[in-house]
Amino acid sequence: MTGYPLDRVHQEVAFLGRHVHWTLTEVMALDHAQRRRWVREIADGLTAEEH
């Protein structure tokens, strides 16, 4: 069984920290699905702002 790639976790933490100013502790308190959902929602919002 393989885990979630550590480099992906780092990217998600950096993205959420940059865009919503959450701390490492706050981001890591989210489970994988929650973290991915927030990343997707924010990224979609950023894309919508560009159009």
PyMOL Python script that loads the backbone (N, CA, C, O; Angstrom):
from pymol import cmd

cmd.read_pdbstr("""\
ATOM      1  N   MET A   1       0.844  -1.176   0.000  1.00  0.00           N
ATOM      2  CA  MET A   1       0.000   0.000   0.000  1.00  0.00           C
ATOM      3  C   MET A   1       0.891   1.240   0.000  1.00  0.00           C
ATOM      4  O   MET A   1       1.838   1.335   0.780  1.00  0.00           O
ATOM      5  N   THR A   2       0.582   2.175  -0.870  1.00  0.00           N
ATOM      6  CA  THR A   2       1.353   3.408  -0.919  1.00  0.00           C
ATOM      7  C   THR A   2       0.525   4.542  -0.345  1.00  0.00           C
ATOM      8  O   THR A   2      -0.701   4.545  -0.450  1.00  0.00           O
ATOM      9  N   GLY A   3       1.196   5.491   0.255  1.00  0.00           N
ATOM     10  CA  GLY A   3       0.514   6.647   0.839  1.00  0.00           C
ATOM     11  C   GLY A   3       0.382   7.770  -0.173  1.00  0.00           C
ATOM     12  O   GLY A   3       0.821   7.666  -1.319  1.00  0.00           O
ATOM     13  N   TYR A   4      -0.225   8.824   0.280  1.00  0.00           N
ATOM     14  CA  TYR A   4      -0.378  10.007  -0.549  1.00  0.00           C
ATOM     15  C   TYR A   4       1.000  10.640  -0.719  1.00  0.00           C
ATOM     16  O   TYR A   4       1.721  10.785   0.268  1.00  0.00           O
ATOM     17  N   PRO A   5       1.390  11.020  -1.932  1.00  0.00           N
ATOM     18  CA  PRO A   5       2.744  11.537  -2.164  1.00  0.00           C
ATOM     19  C   PRO A   5       3.038  12.795  -1.328  1.00  0.00           C
ATOM     20  O   PRO A   5       2.259  13.749  -1.321  1.00  0.00           O
ATOM     21  N   LEU A   6       4.158  12.771  -0.638  1.00  0.00           N
ATOM     22  CA  LEU A   6       4.542  13.870   0.230  1.00  0.00           C
ATOM     23  C   LEU A   6       4.695  15.178  -0.536  1.00  0.00           C
ATOM     24  O   LEU A   6       4.349  16.238  -0.016  1.00  0.00           O
ATOM     25  N   ASP A   7       5.211  15.121  -1.770  1.00  0.00           N
ATOM     26  CA  ASP A   7       5.352  16.360  -2.540  1.00  0.00           C
ATOM     27  C   ASP A   7       3.990  16.985  -2.838  1.00  0.00           C
ATOM     28  O   ASP A   7       3.879  18.209  -2.918  1.00  0.00           O
ATOM     29  N   ARG A   8       2.966  16.169  -3.002  1.00  0.00           N
ATOM     30  CA  ARG A   8       1.604  16.677  -3.232  1.00  0.00           C
ATOM     31  C   ARG A   8       1.068  17.353  -1.973  1.00  0.00           C
ATOM     32  O   ARG A   8       0.420  18.397  -2.054  1.00  0.00           O
ATOM     33  N   VAL A   9       1.334  16.766  -0.820  1.00  0.00           N
ATOM     34  CA  VAL A   9       0.916  17.383   0.444  1.00  0.00           C
ATOM     35  C   VAL A   9       1.575  18.752   0.582  1.00  0.00           C
ATOM     36  O   VAL A   9       0.918  19.720   0.963  1.00  0.00           O
ATOM     37  N   HIS A  10       2.864  18.838   0.276  1.00  0.00           N
ATOM     38  CA  HIS A  10       3.577  20.122   0.357  1.00  0.00           C
ATOM     39  C   HIS A  10       2.945  21.150  -0.583  1.00  0.00           C
ATOM     40  O   HIS A  10       2.790  22.313  -0.211  1.00  0.00           O
ATOM     41  N   GLN A  11       2.585  20.736  -1.782  1.00  0.00           N
ATOM     42  CA  GLN A  11       1.950  21.647  -2.739  1.00  0.00           C
ATOM     43  C   GLN A  11       0.605  22.139  -2.211  1.00  0.00           C
ATOM     44  O   GLN A  11       0.289  23.323  -2.325  1.00  0.00           O
ATOM     45  N   GLU A  12      -0.171  21.252  -1.646  1.00  0.00           N
ATOM     46  CA  GLU A  12      -1.484  21.630  -1.119  1.00  0.00           C
ATOM     47  C   GLU A  12      -1.348  22.585   0.062  1.00  0.00           C
ATOM     48  O   GLU A  12      -2.093  23.560   0.168  1.00  0.00           O
ATOM     49  N   VAL A  13      -0.388  22.301   0.957  1.00  0.00           N
ATOM     50  CA  VAL A  13      -0.156  23.175   2.108  1.00  0.00           C
ATOM     51  C   VAL A  13       0.269  24.560   1.631  1.00  0.00           C
ATOM     52  O   VAL A  13      -0.235  25.568   2.127  1.00  0.00           O
ATOM     53  N   ALA A  14       1.183  24.615   0.681  1.00  0.00           N
ATOM     54  CA  ALA A  14       1.656  25.902   0.163  1.00  0.00           C
ATOM     55  C   ALA A  14       0.524  26.664  -0.517  1.00  0.00           C
ATOM     56  O   ALA A  14       0.393  27.873  -0.324  1.00  0.00           O
ATOM     57  N   PHE A  15      -0.287  25.982  -1.302  1.00  0.00           N
ATOM     58  CA  PHE A  15      -1.389  26.609  -2.013  1.00  0.00           C
ATOM     59  C   PHE A  15      -2.396  27.213  -1.037  1.00  0.00           C
ATOM     60  O   PHE A  15      -2.787  28.372  -1.179  1.00  0.00           O
ATOM     61  N   LEU A  16      -2.813  26.431  -0.052  1.00  0.00           N
ATOM     62  CA  LEU A  16      -3.804  26.916   0.909  1.00  0.00           C
ATOM     63  C   LEU A  16      -3.219  28.010   1.800  1.00  0.00           C
ATOM     64  O   LEU A  16      -3.915  28.964   2.145  1.00  0.00           O
ATOM     65  N   GLY A  17      -1.971  27.882   2.166  1.00  0.00           N
ATOM     66  CA  GLY A  17      -1.330  28.924   2.954  1.00  0.00           C
ATOM     67  C   GLY A  17      -1.250  30.230   2.187  1.00  0.00           C
ATOM     68  O   GLY A  17      -1.484  31.300   2.747  1.00  0.00           O
ATOM     69  N   ARG A  18      -0.921  30.144   0.913  1.00  0.00           N
ATOM     70  CA  ARG A  18      -0.776  31.330   0.069  1.00  0.00           C
ATOM     71  C   ARG A  18      -2.113  32.008  -0.186  1.00  0.00           C
ATOM     72  O   ARG A  18      -2.206  33.234  -0.135  1.00  0.00           O
ATOM     73  N   HIS A  19      -3.137  31.233  -0.457  1.00  0.00           N
ATOM     74  CA  HIS A  19      -4.402  31.814  -0.903  1.00  0.00           C
ATOM     75  C   HIS A  19      -5.402  32.109   0.211  1.00  0.00           C
ATOM     76  O   HIS A  19      -6.206  33.032   0.080  1.00  0.00           O
ATOM     77  N   VAL A  20      -5.372  31.351   1.296  1.00  0.00           N
ATOM     78  CA  VAL A  20      -6.329  31.613   2.383  1.00  0.00           C
ATOM     79  C   VAL A  20      -5.636  31.859   3.719  1.00  0.00           C
ATOM     80  O   VAL A  20      -6.286  32.024   4.751  1.00  0.00           O
ATOM     81  N   HIS A  21      -4.295  31.880   3.680  1.00  0.00           N
ATOM     82  CA  HIS A  21      -3.492  32.227   4.850  1.00  0.00           C
ATOM     83  C   HIS A  21      -3.718  31.298   6.040  1.00  0.00           C
ATOM     84  O   HIS A  21      -3.666  31.721   7.195  1.00  0.00           O
ATOM     85  N   TRP A  22      -3.970  30.022   5.736  1.00  0.00           N
ATOM     86  CA  TRP A  22      -4.092  29.038   6.799  1.00  0.00           C
ATOM     87  C   TRP A  22      -2.704  28.598   7.221  1.00  0.00           C
ATOM     88  O   TRP A  22      -1.784  28.545   6.405  1.00  0.00           O
ATOM     89  N   THR A  23      -2.559  28.286   8.486  1.00  0.00           N
ATOM     90  CA  THR A  23      -1.277  27.805   9.005  1.00  0.00           C
ATOM     91  C   THR A  23      -1.082  26.335   8.639  1.00  0.00           C
ATOM     92  O   THR A  23      -2.014  25.645   8.226  1.00  0.00           O
ATOM     93  N   LEU A  24       0.142  25.887   8.803  1.00  0.00           N
ATOM     94  CA  LEU A  24       0.441  24.468   8.575  1.00  0.00           C
ATOM     95  C   LEU A  24      -0.434  23.601   9.469  1.00  0.00           C
ATOM     96  O   LEU A  24      -0.961  22.582   9.023  1.00  0.00           O
ATOM     97  N   THR A  25      -0.589  23.991  10.706  1.00  0.00           N
ATOM     98  CA  THR A  25      -1.408  23.227  11.644  1.00  0.00           C
ATOM     99  C   THR A  25      -2.853  23.146  11.167  1.00  0.00           C
ATOM    100  O   THR A  25      -3.469  22.081  11.229  1.00  0.00           O
ATOM    101  N   GLU A  26      -3.392  24.255  10.697  1.00  0.00           N
ATOM    102  CA  GLU A  26      -4.778  24.269  10.220  1.00  0.00           C
ATOM    103  C   GLU A  26      -4.952  23.389   8.987  1.00  0.00           C
ATOM    104  O   GLU A  26      -5.913  22.625   8.891  1.00  0.00           O
ATOM    105  N   VAL A  27      -4.025  23.500   8.052  1.00  0.00           N
ATOM    106  CA  VAL A  27      -4.131  22.698   6.825  1.00  0.00           C
ATOM    107  C   VAL A  27      -3.982  21.219   7.135  1.00  0.00           C
ATOM    108  O   VAL A  27      -4.723  20.397   6.596  1.00  0.00           O
ATOM    109  N   MET A  28      -3.031  20.867   7.998  1.00  0.00           N
ATOM    110  CA  MET A  28      -2.790  19.464   8.301  1.00  0.00           C
ATOM    111  C   MET A  28      -3.884  18.864   9.174  1.00  0.00           C
ATOM    112  O   MET A  28      -3.974  17.642   9.292  1.00  0.00           O
ATOM    113  N   ALA A  29      -4.719  19.703   9.788  1.00  0.00           N
ATOM    114  CA  ALA A  29      -5.851  19.188  10.563  1.00  0.00           C
ATOM    115  C   ALA A  29      -6.954  18.670   9.636  1.00  0.00           C
ATOM    116  O   ALA A  29      -7.823  17.911  10.064  1.00  0.00           O
ATOM    117  N   LEU A  30      -6.914  19.080   8.371  1.00  0.00           N
ATOM    118  CA  LEU A  30      -7.888  18.599   7.390  1.00  0.00           C
ATOM    119  C   LEU A  30      -7.495  17.194   6.955  1.00  0.00           C
ATOM    120  O   LEU A  30      -6.308  16.880   6.870  1.00  0.00           O
ATOM    121  N   ASP A  31      -8.475  16.352   6.681  1.00  0.00           N
ATOM    122  CA  ASP A  31      -8.110  15.064   6.110  1.00  0.00           C
ATOM    123  C   ASP A  31      -7.857  15.256   4.617  1.00  0.00           C
ATOM    124  O   ASP A  31      -8.112  16.323   4.059  1.00  0.00           O
ATOM    125  N   HIS A  32      -7.359  14.219   3.998  1.00  0.00           N
ATOM    126  CA  HIS A  32      -6.967  14.302   2.584  1.00  0.00           C
ATOM    127  C   HIS A  32      -8.106  14.818   1.703  1.00  0.00           C
ATOM    128  O   HIS A  32      -7.899  15.717   0.888  1.00  0.00           O
ATOM    129  N   ALA A  33      -9.283  14.264   1.860  1.00  0.00           N
ATOM    130  CA  ALA A  33     -10.419  14.653   1.011  1.00  0.00           C
ATOM    131  C   ALA A  33     -10.800  16.114   1.228  1.00  0.00           C
ATOM    132  O   ALA A  33     -11.103  16.825   0.270  1.00  0.00           O
ATOM    133  N   GLN A  34     -10.786  16.563   2.475  1.00  0.00           N
ATOM    134  CA  GLN A  34     -11.120  17.961   2.756  1.00  0.00           C
ATOM    135  C   GLN A  34     -10.085  18.900   2.132  1.00  0.00           C
ATOM    136  O   GLN A  34     -10.434  19.917   1.532  1.00  0.00           O
ATOM    137  N   ARG A  35      -8.816  18.544   2.282  1.00  0.00           N
ATOM    138  CA  ARG A  35      -7.745  19.381   1.737  1.00  0.00           C
ATOM    139  C   ARG A  35      -7.856  19.489   0.230  1.00  0.00           C
ATOM    140  O   ARG A  35      -7.729  20.579  -0.329  1.00  0.00           O
ATOM    141  N   ARG A  36      -8.092  18.363  -0.434  1.00  0.00           N
ATOM    142  CA  ARG A  36      -8.230  18.369  -1.901  1.00  0.00           C
ATOM    143  C   ARG A  36      -9.442  19.189  -2.320  1.00  0.00           C
ATOM    144  O   ARG A  36      -9.391  19.910  -3.317  1.00  0.00           O
ATOM    145  N   ARG A  37     -10.535  19.084  -1.564  1.00  0.00           N
ATOM    146  CA  ARG A  37     -11.753  19.833  -1.888  1.00  0.00           C
ATOM    147  C   ARG A  37     -11.498  21.337  -1.810  1.00  0.00           C
ATOM    148  O   ARG A  37     -11.898  22.081  -2.706  1.00  0.00           O
ATOM    149  N   TRP A  38     -10.829  21.791  -0.734  1.00  0.00           N
ATOM    150  CA  TRP A  38     -10.523  23.213  -0.596  1.00  0.00           C
ATOM    151  C   TRP A  38      -9.602  23.692  -1.715  1.00  0.00           C
ATOM    152  O   TRP A  38      -9.807  24.773  -2.267  1.00  0.00           O
ATOM    153  N   VAL A  39      -8.602  22.905  -2.047  1.00  0.00           N
ATOM    154  CA  VAL A  39      -7.694  23.277  -3.140  1.00  0.00           C
ATOM    155  C   VAL A  39      -8.487  23.426  -4.441  1.00  0.00           C
ATOM    156  O   VAL A  39      -8.306  24.399  -5.173  1.00  0.00           O
ATOM    157  N   ARG A  40      -9.352  22.476  -4.721  1.00  0.00           N
ATOM    158  CA  ARG A  40     -10.150  22.502  -5.954  1.00  0.00           C
ATOM    159  C   ARG A  40     -11.080  23.713  -5.969  1.00  0.00           C
ATOM    160  O   ARG A  40     -11.167  24.410  -6.981  1.00  0.00           O
ATOM    161  N   GLU A  41     -11.773  23.971  -4.863  1.00  0.00           N
ATOM    162  CA  GLU A  41     -12.707  25.102  -4.799  1.00  0.00           C
ATOM    163  C   GLU A  41     -11.994  26.432  -5.013  1.00  0.00           C
ATOM    164  O   GLU A  41     -12.470  27.284  -5.764  1.00  0.00           O
ATOM    165  N   ILE A  42     -10.868  26.605  -4.362  1.00  0.00           N
ATOM    166  CA  ILE A  42     -10.124  27.864  -4.484  1.00  0.00           C
ATOM    167  C   ILE A  42      -9.548  28.007  -5.880  1.00  0.00           C
ATOM    168  O   ILE A  42      -9.614  29.084  -6.473  1.00  0.00           O
ATOM    169  N   ALA A  43      -8.983  26.932  -6.409  1.00  0.00           N
ATOM    170  CA  ALA A  43      -8.428  26.975  -7.762  1.00  0.00           C
ATOM    171  C   ALA A  43      -9.510  27.291  -8.781  1.00  0.00           C
ATOM    172  O   ALA A  43      -9.274  28.067  -9.707  1.00  0.00           O
ATOM    173  N   ASP A  44     -10.686  26.708  -8.629  1.00  0.00           N
ATOM    174  CA  ASP A  44     -11.800  26.999  -9.538  1.00  0.00           C
ATOM    175  C   ASP A  44     -12.207  28.466  -9.444  1.00  0.00           C
ATOM    176  O   ASP A  44     -12.514  29.091 -10.459  1.00  0.00           O
ATOM    177  N   GLY A  45     -12.212  29.017  -8.233  1.00  0.00           N
ATOM    178  CA  GLY A  45     -12.541  30.417  -8.050  1.00  0.00           C
ATOM    179  C   GLY A  45     -11.517  31.330  -8.690  1.00  0.00           C
ATOM    180  O   GLY A  45     -11.874  32.354  -9.273  1.00  0.00           O
ATOM    181  N   LEU A  46     -10.258  30.974  -8.589  1.00  0.00           N
ATOM    182  CA  LEU A  46      -9.213  31.775  -9.210  1.00  0.00           C
ATOM    183  C   LEU A  46      -9.331  31.751 -10.728  1.00  0.00           C
ATOM    184  O   LEU A  46      -9.142  32.771 -11.390  1.00  0.00           O
ATOM    185  N   THR A  47      -9.642  30.591 -11.268  1.00  0.00           N
ATOM    186  CA  THR A  47      -9.823  30.451 -12.709  1.00  0.00           C
ATOM    187  C   THR A  47     -11.006  31.284 -13.174  1.00  0.00           C
ATOM    188  O   THR A  47     -10.933  31.919 -14.226  1.00  0.00           O
ATOM    189  N   ALA A  48     -12.091  31.294 -12.414  1.00  0.00           N
ATOM    190  CA  ALA A  48     -13.285  32.068 -12.767  1.00  0.00           C
ATOM    191  C   ALA A  48     -12.976  33.553 -12.763  1.00  0.00           C
ATOM    192  O   ALA A  48     -13.519  34.292 -13.584  1.00  0.00           O
ATOM    193  N   GLU A  49     -12.114  34.011 -11.856  1.00  0.00           N
ATOM    194  CA  GLU A  49     -11.754  35.432 -11.783  1.00  0.00           C
ATOM    195  C   GLU A  49     -10.983  35.871 -13.015  1.00  0.00           C
ATOM    196  O   GLU A  49     -11.044  37.041 -13.395  1.00  0.00           O
ATOM    197  N   GLU A  50     -10.259  34.958 -13.644  1.00  0.00           N
ATOM    198  CA  GLU A  50      -9.467  35.287 -14.821  1.00  0.00           C
ATOM    199  C   GLU A  50     -10.324  35.496 -16.057  1.00  0.00           C
ATOM    200  O   GLU A  50      -9.870  36.119 -17.016  1.00  0.00           O
ATOM    201  N   HIS A  51     -11.548  34.995 -16.060  1.00  0.00           N
ATOM    202  CA  HIS A  51     -12.411  35.100 -17.249  1.00  0.00           C
ATOM    203  C   HIS A  51     -13.399  36.191 -17.138  1.00  0.00           C
ATOM    204  O   HIS A  51     -14.191  36.402 -18.056  1.00  0.00           O
TER     205      HIS A  51
END
""", "prot")
cmd.dss("prot")
cmd.show_as("cartoon", "prot")
cmd.util.cbc("prot")
cmd.orient("prot")
